[in-house]
Amino acid sequence: MGNLTQILPLILMFVLFYFLLIRPQQKRQKATRNMQSSLKKGDKVATIGGMHGTIDAIDELQIVIKSPDGSKLTFDRAAIREITESAPNKEVTV
């Protein structure tokens, strides 16, 4: 019984850290991975370095971003922080 009362606070601290720190971070990482995997040509994006532009070309690992002044830069897909405006879906009507 004495050992349990000594270990219980450590267990409670671990559970508290898990729900307040670890789990939310894992959710943010999963959301970022999902966003980066759903990128498509025409999306307006912001990089982790603060550059804003439109995706001009994309492959599995790299993205070419066209900046507002017309220059094109290549980034790793992981460098994309957020999609600021999604490209319109092209629906085919028959």
N, C-alpha and C positions, 0 to 999 in steps of 0.2 A: 504493500500500500504506500510506503514511503517513497519508493522509486517512482511510482505513478504520479504522485503529486509534484515531484521534481521535473519529470519529463512533460507533463501536461502543458505548462506554459510555453515550452518550446514548440510543441505540436500546434498549439493555438496560434503562435506567432507565424509559423510556416503557413498555416491555412489562411491567415489574414493577409500575408504577403502574396500568396497565390491569387486570391480574389481581388486584391487591390492593385497589384503590380504586374504579375506574370500573365494572367489571363487577358486583361485588356490589351497588353502589348501584342500577344499572339493574335487577337482579333484584328488589330490594326495592320499587322503584317499580312494576314490573310486577305484583307480588303485591298491592300496595296498590290499584292500579287494578282488578284482577280482583275483589278483595274488595268494593270500593265499587260495582262494577257488578252484583254479585250480591246486594245488599241487598234485603230484602223486608219487608213489613209483619209485625210481631210479633217481629222480631229484637231482641235486647237488645244495645245498642251502647255504646261509649265514644267521646267526641269527643276531638279533639286538645287541647281546653281542660280535659278531665277530667270532663265531665258524663257521667253514666250514665243510661240510660233505655231505653224501648222505642219502636221505630218505630211511629208511629200512622198516618202517611200518607207517601207517597213519589211523586215524579215524577222527570223526567230530571235536574233541577238541584238540587232542594231536598228536604229531609226534615223532617217534623214529628216531634219526639221528645216522648214523654210521660214526665215524670220521676216518681219514686216518690211525690211528694206530689200528683200529679195535674195539675200545670201542663204546658202544651204550649209548646214552643219550636221555632222553625224554624231549620234549619241548612242550609248548602250541603252537598251530597253529599260534597264533598272534605274536609269537616271531620270525617268519621268516621275514627277511628284503628283501631278493631278491633271485631269482633263478639264479644261475650262469651258469648252464648248464642243459637244459631240457633232460629228459629221452627220448630215441628214441621211436617212436610209433611202436608198434608191429602190422604190417598189416598181415592179413591172406590172402594168395593167394590160390585160388582153381583151 
